Amino acid sequence: MFKINSINRKIIGLFSILLIVAFGLLQCEKSPTESGDDDLEWNKKIAVAVVHSHAVMLSQILKDVDNETERIEIIRTAIDSVRFYDDSSGYFYVYNYDCVNIAHAMQKDLLDSNLYNHQDTHGKYVIRELSAAAATGGGFVEFYWVKPGATGEKRKLGYVEPIKNTDYFIGTGVYME
C-alpha cells in the first residue's frame, strides 16, 4: 500500500493549519445576526474559502505526482478528516470531470463510483452540474443530498472549484434545511 511521503504530509499539515487559521479569522469577523439569509451568506463564504484553499493545496502537492493511485491516496488523506460548520456538516468531496468519485469524506460507499447518471429526488443530475460548474472555473449548484445524521435528501448549495493541472474538482456544500 502506498504511503504518503514526509514532504507531502508536511504540506498537507501546513495547509490544514492555514485553513484553520483562516477559518478562525472568518469566525472573528462574523457579527451576530438574526436572519437565516445572513447565515447562508456567511456559510457560502466559508465554503468558498475552504474549497479554494484545498484546491490550491492539492494542486501544489499533485503537480509532481504522476501515479494515479498515489494522487488519489493523497487526495483522500487531505480531505478525510476535515469537518466544518457548527454541526460538522461541512466536508469535502472530489470527482473527476467524467463524474467518477475520487474521494468523499463522509460517504465511502461512493468511492470510485460513476455518478454521471445520479439524479437527486427532484430529478437534477447533480454531479454533471457540479462538473460543469467546476469546468468553468467554479461556482454554486443547488441540489438535494443526504445530510450526515439526517434521513432523506436535504436541500444543499454546493460549491466546487477545479484542482488546477488535474482532471479533478473539489467541492463542499451548505445544507439549507
C-alpha positions in Angstrom: 0.0 0.0 0.0 1.2 3.5 -0.8 2.4 5.7 2.0 2.4 9.5 1.6 5.9 10.8 1.9 7.0 13.1 4.6 7.2 16.2 2.4 3.6 15.7 1.3 2.5 15.0 4.8 4.1 18.3 5.9 2.5 20.2 3.1 -0.9 18.8 4.0 -0.3 19.7 7.6 0.8 23.2 6.8 -2.3 23.9 4.6 -4.5 22.4 7.2 -3.1 24.8 9.8 -3.5 27.7 7.4 -7.1 26.6 6.8 -7.9 26.5 10.5 -6.3 30.0 11.0 -8.3 31.4 8.0 -11.5 29.8 9.3 -10.8 31.3 12.8 -10.3 34.7 11.3 -13.6 34.4 9.4 -15.3 33.4 12.6 -13.9 36.5 14.3 -15.3 38.7 11.6 -18.8 37.3 11.9 -21.2 39.5 13.6 -24.3 38.1 15.3 -27.3 38.0 13.1 -31.0 37.3 13.4 -31.5 36.4 9.7 -31.2 32.9 8.2 -30.2 34.7 4.9 -27.2 36.3 6.6 -26.2 32.8 8.0 -26.5 31.3 4.5 -24.3 34.1 3.0 -21.8 33.5 5.8 -21.7 29.8 5.2 -21.3 30.4 1.5 -18.2 32.5 2.3 -16.8 29.6 4.4 -17.5 27.2 1.6 -15.6 29.3 -0.9 -12.7 29.8 1.4 -12.2 26.2 2.4 -12.7 24.8 -1.1 -10.3 27.3 -2.7 -7.6 26.7 0.0 -7.8 22.9 -0.5 -7.9 23.2 -4.3 -4.7 25.3 -4.2 -3.1 22.9 -1.7 -3.9 19.8 -3.8 -2.8 21.4 -7.0 0.6 22.2 -5.5 1.0 18.7 -3.9 -0.1 16.8 -7.0 1.8 18.8 -9.6 4.8 16.4 -9.5 2.8 13.2 -8.8 2.3 11.1 -12.0 1.0 7.9 -10.4 -2.8 7.9 -10.4 -3.1 5.7 -7.4 -0.7 7.9 -5.4 -2.7 11.0 -6.5 -5.9 9.5 -5.2 -4.4 8.4 -1.9 -3.1 12.0 -1.4 -6.5 13.5 -2.1 -8.3 11.1 0.2 -5.8 11.8 3.0 -6.1 15.5 2.6 -9.9 15.6 2.8 -10.9 12.7 5.1 -10.8 14.3 8.5 -11.8 17.9 7.7 -15.2 19.0 9.1 -16.6 22.5 9.5 -19.8 24.4 10.3 -21.3 24.3 13.7 -23.0 21.0 13.2 -19.9 19.4 11.4 -22.0 19.0 8.2 -19.2 20.7 6.2 -17.0 18.1 4.4 -15.2 17.7 1.1 -15.8 15.6 -2.0 -13.6 15.2 -5.1 -14.7 13.9 -8.6 -13.1 13.8 -12.0 -14.8 15.5 -14.9 -16.3 12.2 -16.0 -18.3 12.3 -12.7 -16.4 9.4 -11.1 -16.0 9.9 -7.3 -12.3 10.1 -6.3 -12.8 10.9 -2.6 -15.7 11.6 -0.3 -15.1 12.4 3.4 -18.5 11.1 4.6 -19.8 8.5 2.1 -17.1 6.0 1.5 -19.5 3.8 -0.5 -19.3 6.3 -3.3 -15.5 5.9 -3.8 -14.7 5.0 -7.5 -18.4 5.2 -8.4 -19.5 6.8 -11.6 -22.3 9.2 -10.7 -22.8 10.7 -14.2 -26.5 9.5 -14.2 -27.2 10.2 -10.5 -30.3 12.3 -10.0 -31.4 13.8 -6.8 -35.1 13.5 -5.6 -36.0 16.4 -7.8 -34.5 15.0 -11.0 -31.3 17.1 -11.1 -28.2 15.4 -12.5 -26.1 16.6 -9.5 -22.6 15.6 -10.4 -23.0 16.6 -14.0 -23.9 20.1 -12.9 -21.1 20.3 -10.4 -18.7 19.1 -13.0 -19.9 21.8 -15.5 -19.6 24.5 -12.8 -16.0 23.4 -12.0 -15.1 23.3 -15.7 -15.9 27.0 -16.0 -13.7 27.9 -13.0 -16.0 27.1 -10.2 -19.4 28.0 -8.8 -22.5 27.1 -6.8 -25.1 24.5 -7.7 -28.3 23.9 -5.7 -29.4 20.2 -5.3 -30.6 17.7 -2.8 -28.3 15.3 -0.9 -28.3 13.2 2.2 -27.2 15.3 5.2 -24.9 13.4 7.7 -27.1 12.4 10.7 -30.4 13.0 8.9 -32.7 10.8 6.9 -33.6 11.6 3.3 -32.2 14.2 1.0 -32.0 17.8 2.2 -31.6 20.9 0.1 -28.0 21.8 -0.4 -26.0 24.5 -2.1 -22.8 23.0 -3.3 -19.6 24.9 -4.2 -16.9 23.5 -6.5 -13.6 24.5 -8.0 -11.1 22.8 -10.3 -7.9 21.4 -8.9 -5.6 23.0 -11.4 -3.4 20.9 -13.5 -5.5 17.8 -12.8 -8.7 16.2 -14.1 -10.4 16.7 -10.7 -12.6 19.2 -8.9 -13.2 19.6 -5.2 -16.4 20.7 -3.5 -18.4 21.2 -0.4 -21.8 22.5 0.4 -24.1 24.2 2.7 -27.2 22.3 3.8 -30.1 24.8 3.7 -32.6 22.7 5.8 
